[in-house]
Amino acid sequence: MRDKTNLRSRLHEIIFEADTPAGKAFDVGLIICILVSVAVVMIDSVREVDESCGGFLYGAEWFFTIVFAVEYGLRLYSIGRPLKYATSFYGIVDLLAILPTPLSLFFPGSQYLLVIRVLRVLRIFRVFKLGQFIVEANILYRALRGSLRKIAIFLLALFTLVIIFGSLMYLIEGEDHGFTSIPRSIYWAIVTLTTVGYGDISPGTSLGQAVAAVVMILGYSIIAVPTGIFTVEFVKAQKGQISTQVCPQCSAEGHDPDAVYCKRCGTKL
C-alpha cells in the first residue's frame, strides 16, 4: 500500500510540479510534443503535403494522441481527487486534446479540431516560473468574471435593438432590396451595428438609408459600453504574488508563496 502511495506521490511530483528537475523536464518535453502535434495537424491540412505524406502524418497524429491519452490517465491516477481535475480547465482541455482523433473515425475531418492542443501550451507560464504572467492572467479572469452579469444585460439589450431595427428595415425595404425575411434583416442589423459592414445587403430607399445611418452611429457608441464595464472591473481586481504549487488532492493552483495548505480543499501542500 505504501509503495502505491509513494508511486502516486512520485508521479504527482513529476507530472504536476515544475519545481523539480524531473518535473520541469517532463513539462518541457510535453510542451514540445504539443507544439509538434499541432504542427502535424496544420501541415496535414495542406493538400499537396497530405497527398505525399498523408500516411506518415496520420501515424504521427495517432502516436501523439496515444501519448497524451497515457499522460491524461497518469494525471488522473496521481491526483487525490481525479474528478476535480477532470472538470478543471486544464482537465477539460487535456481531454479535448485526445477526443478528435478517435472521433475522426466516425466524423471525417474532426481531427483538425486537434489544434485545441495549443491551449495546453499555457502550462509554459508555470514551467518557466513566469509568475507575473500568471498574476496578470488571474486579474484578467477576475475582471471578466466580475463583468459577466453586466455584459449579459448589455447583450440582452443589444439583442433587443437588432430585432427592432431588423424588423423595421424589413418593413421599409422589403424583398426588392435583399431584406427577404426578418431573420435576414436582423443579420443586416447585427453586421451594421457592430460596424463590420460586409455590404452583401444594403438599403435602397431614403428612409432605409436614414435608419441605417442611425444604426451605424449607434454602433460606435455601443462599442464603448462593454469596454467601460470591463475597465471598471479590471481596476477593481487586486494584484498579488502566487506560486506554481499544485495541490496533490484537487489540483488547484494559484496559492500564495507562503501557503502551507490548499486554499480550496485544505490539503497540506
C-alpha positions as CSV (number, residue, x, y, z in Angstrom):
1,M,0.0,0.0,0.0
2,R,2.9,2.3,0.9
3,D,4.6,1.5,-2.5
4,K,1.4,2.5,-4.3
5,T,1.2,5.8,-2.3
6,N,4.8,6.5,-3.0
7,L,4.3,5.9,-6.7
8,R,1.3,8.2,-6.9
9,S,3.3,10.8,-4.9
10,R,6.3,10.5,-7.3
11,L,4.1,10.7,-10.4
12,H,2.4,13.8,-9.0
13,E,5.7,15.4,-8.4
14,I,6.9,14.7,-11.9
15,I,3.6,15.5,-13.8
16,F,2.2,18.4,-11.8
17,E,5.2,20.1,-10.2
18,A,7.7,22.3,-12.1
19,D,9.9,22.9,-9.1
20,T,12.0,19.7,-9.5
21,P,14.3,18.9,-12.4
22,A,12.2,15.8,-13.3
23,G,9.0,17.8,-13.3
24,K,10.4,20.6,-15.4
25,A,11.9,18.1,-17.9
26,F,8.5,16.4,-18.2
27,D,6.7,19.7,-18.8
28,V,9.2,20.9,-21.3
29,G,9.0,17.6,-23.2
30,L,5.2,17.7,-23.0
31,I,5.2,21.3,-24.5
32,I,7.5,20.2,-27.3
33,C,5.1,17.3,-28.1
34,I,2.1,19.6,-28.1
35,L,3.8,22.0,-30.5
36,V,4.9,19.3,-32.8
37,S,1.4,17.6,-32.8
38,V,-0.3,20.9,-33.6
39,A,2.2,21.5,-36.4
40,V,1.4,18.0,-37.8
41,V,-2.4,18.8,-37.8
42,M,-1.8,22.1,-39.6
43,I,0.5,20.6,-42.2
44,D,-1.9,17.8,-42.8
45,S,-4.5,20.4,-44.0
46,V,-2.3,21.3,-46.9
47,R,-3.5,19.1,-49.8
48,E,-0.1,18.7,-51.5
49,V,1.6,17.6,-48.3
50,D,-1.3,15.3,-47.4
51,E,-1.1,13.6,-50.8
52,S,2.6,12.9,-50.4
53,C,3.0,12.3,-46.7
54,G,-0.6,11.6,-45.6
55,G,0.2,8.1,-44.2
56,F,3.1,9.4,-42.1
57,L,1.2,12.3,-40.7
58,Y,-1.8,10.1,-39.9
59,G,0.5,7.8,-37.9
60,A,2.1,10.7,-36.1
61,E,-1.3,12.0,-35.2
62,W,-2.3,8.7,-33.6
63,F,1.1,8.5,-31.9
64,F,0.7,11.9,-30.2
65,T,-2.9,11.0,-29.3
66,I,-1.8,7.9,-27.5
67,V,1.0,9.7,-25.7
68,F,-1.5,12.4,-24.5
69,A,-4.1,9.7,-23.5
70,V,-1.5,7.9,-21.4
71,E,-0.4,11.2,-19.9
72,Y,-4.1,12.1,-19.1
73,G,-4.6,8.7,-17.4
74,L,-1.5,9.2,-15.3
75,R,-2.7,12.7,-14.2
76,L,-6.0,11.2,-13.1
77,Y,-4.2,8.4,-11.3
78,S,-1.7,10.6,-9.5
79,I,-4.2,13.2,-8.2
80,G,-6.1,12.6,-5.0
81,R,-9.4,13.7,-6.5
82,P,-9.5,12.7,-10.2
83,L,-13.0,14.1,-10.8
84,K,-11.8,17.5,-9.5
85,Y,-9.0,17.6,-12.0
86,A,-11.1,16.2,-14.9
87,T,-13.6,19.0,-14.5
88,S,-11.0,21.8,-14.2
89,F,-9.9,24.0,-17.1
90,Y,-6.7,22.0,-17.8
91,G,-8.5,18.7,-17.3
92,I,-11.1,19.6,-19.9
93,V,-8.5,20.9,-22.3
94,D,-6.4,17.7,-21.8
95,L,-9.5,15.6,-22.7
96,L,-10.4,17.6,-25.7
97,A,-6.8,17.2,-26.9
98,I,-7.5,13.5,-27.2
99,L,-11.0,13.1,-28.4
100,P,-10.9,14.5,-32.0
101,T,-8.6,11.7,-33.3
102,P,-10.9,8.7,-32.4
103,L,-13.9,10.8,-33.4
104,S,-12.4,11.3,-36.8
105,L,-13.1,7.5,-37.4
106,F,-16.8,8.3,-37.3
107,F,-16.8,12.0,-38.4
108,P,-14.1,12.6,-41.0
109,G,-12.4,16.0,-40.7
110,S,-12.9,16.3,-36.9
111,Q,-9.2,15.6,-36.4
112,Y,-8.5,19.2,-37.4
113,L,-10.0,20.2,-34.0
114,L,-6.8,18.9,-32.5
115,V,-5.4,22.4,-32.8
116,I,-7.1,23.0,-29.5
117,R,-4.0,21.2,-28.1
118,V,-2.2,24.5,-28.4
119,L,-4.2,25.6,-25.3
120,R,-2.1,23.2,-23.3
121,V,1.0,25.4,-24.0
122,L,-0.4,27.7,-21.3
123,R,1.4,25.5,-18.9
124,I,4.6,27.2,-20.1
125,F,3.8,30.0,-17.6
126,R,4.1,27.6,-14.7
127,V,7.0,25.6,-16.1
128,F,9.3,28.6,-16.6
129,K,8.3,30.4,-13.4
130,L,6.6,33.3,-15.3
131,G,4.7,34.1,-12.1
132,Q,4.0,37.7,-13.1
133,F,2.1,36.4,-16.2
134,I,0.0,34.1,-14.1
135,V,-0.8,37.0,-11.8
136,E,-1.9,39.1,-14.7
137,A,-3.9,36.2,-16.1
138,N,-5.7,35.9,-12.8
139,I,-6.5,39.6,-12.8
140,L,-7.9,39.3,-16.3
141,Y,-10.0,36.3,-15.2
142,R,-11.4,38.1,-12.2
143,A,-12.2,41.1,-14.3
144,L,-14.1,39.0,-16.9
145,R,-15.9,37.1,-14.2
146,G,-16.9,40.4,-12.3
147,S,-18.3,42.0,-15.5
148,L,-20.1,38.8,-16.7
149,R,-23.6,39.8,-15.5
150,K,-23.3,43.4,-16.7
151,I,-22.1,42.2,-20.1
152,A,-25.0,39.7,-20.2
153,I,-27.5,42.5,-19.6
154,F,-25.8,44.7,-22.2
155,L,-26.0,41.8,-24.8
156,L,-29.7,41.3,-24.0
157,A,-30.4,45.0,-24.6
158,L,-28.3,44.8,-27.8
159,F,-30.2,41.7,-29.0
160,T,-33.4,43.6,-28.5
161,L,-32.1,46.5,-30.5
162,V,-31.1,44.4,-33.5
163,I,-34.5,42.7,-33.5
164,I,-36.3,46.1,-33.6
165,F,-34.0,47.6,-36.3
166,G,-34.1,44.4,-38.3
167,S,-37.9,44.2,-38.2
168,L,-38.1,47.9,-39.1
169,M,-35.8,47.5,-42.1
170,Y,-37.8,44.5,-43.3
171,L,-40.9,46.7,-43.4
172,I,-39.2,49.6,-45.0
173,E,-37.0,47.9,-47.6
174,G,-38.7,44.5,-48.3
175,E,-37.6,41.8,-50.6
176,D,-36.7,44.1,-53.5
177,H,-33.5,45.3,-51.7
178,G,-32.5,41.9,-50.2
179,F,-34.3,42.1,-47.0
180,T,-36.2,38.8,-47.7
181,S,-37.1,38.0,-44.1
182,I,-36.9,39.3,-40.6
183,P,-34.0,37.0,-39.6
184,R,-32.0,38.2,-42.7
185,S,-32.8,41.8,-41.7
186,I,-31.6,41.1,-38.2
187,Y,-28.4,39.7,-39.7
188,W,-28.0,43.1,-41.5
189,A,-28.7,45.0,-38.3
190,I,-26.0,43.0,-36.4
191,V,-23.4,43.5,-39.2
192,T,-24.2,47.2,-39.3
193,L,-24.4,47.8,-35.6
194,T,-21.1,46.1,-35.0
195,T,-19.5,48.3,-37.8
196,V,-18.4,45.2,-39.7
197,G,-20.3,46.2,-42.9
198,Y,-20.0,43.2,-45.3
199,G,-22.1,45.1,-47.9
200,D,-23.9,42.0,-49.0
201,I,-27.2,43.7,-48.1
202,S,-27.8,47.4,-48.2
203,P,-30.8,49.7,-48.1
204,G,-32.0,51.2,-51.3
205,T,-34.6,53.7,-50.1
206,S,-34.1,57.1,-48.5
207,L,-35.9,56.1,-45.3
208,G,-33.9,52.9,-45.1
209,Q,-30.6,54.7,-45.5
210,A,-31.6,57.1,-42.8
211,V,-32.4,54.2,-40.4
212,A,-29.1,52.6,-41.4
213,A,-27.2,55.9,-40.6
214,V,-28.7,55.9,-37.1
215,V,-27.7,52.2,-36.6
216,M,-24.1,53.0,-37.7
217,I,-23.8,55.9,-35.4
218,L,-25.3,53.9,-32.5
219,G,-22.9,51.1,-33.2
220,Y,-19.9,53.4,-32.5
221,S,-21.3,54.5,-29.2
222,I,-22.3,50.9,-28.2
223,I,-18.7,49.6,-28.6
224,A,-17.6,51.8,-25.7
225,V,-20.1,50.2,-23.2
226,P,-18.5,46.7,-22.7
227,T,-15.1,48.3,-22.7
228,G,-16.1,50.6,-19.9
229,I,-17.7,47.8,-17.9
230,F,-14.6,45.6,-18.2
231,T,-12.2,48.5,-17.4
232,V,-14.0,49.2,-14.1
233,E,-13.8,45.5,-13.1
234,F,-10.2,45.4,-14.2
235,V,-9.3,48.3,-11.9
236,K,-11.0,46.6,-9.0
237,A,-9.0,43.4,-9.4
238,Q,-6.4,43.1,-6.8
239,K,-2.8,42.1,-7.7
240,G,-0.8,39.6,-5.7
241,Q,2.0,37.1,-5.9
242,I,1.3,33.4,-6.4
243,S,3.4,30.3,-6.5
244,T,3.4,27.4,-9.0
245,Q,2.5,24.9,-6.3
246,V,-0.3,22.4,-7.3
247,C,-2.5,20.8,-4.7
248,P,-1.9,17.0,-4.7
249,Q,-5.6,16.4,-4.0
250,C,-7.7,18.8,-6.0
251,S,-5.0,20.1,-8.5
252,A,-5.8,23.7,-7.5
253,E,-3.2,26.3,-8.4
254,G,-2.7,30.0,-7.6
255,H,-1.6,29.6,-4.0
256,D,0.3,32.3,-2.0
257,P,4.1,31.8,-1.9
258,D,4.0,31.1,1.8
259,A,0.9,28.9,1.7
260,V,1.1,25.6,3.7
261,Y,-2.4,24.3,2.9
262,C,-4.6,24.3,-0.2
263,K,-7.0,27.3,-0.1
264,R,-9.7,25.1,-1.7
265,C,-9.6,21.7,0.0
266,G,-7.3,22.2,2.9
267,T,-4.8,19.6,1.9
268,K,-1.2,20.2,3.0
269,L,1.0,21.4,0.1
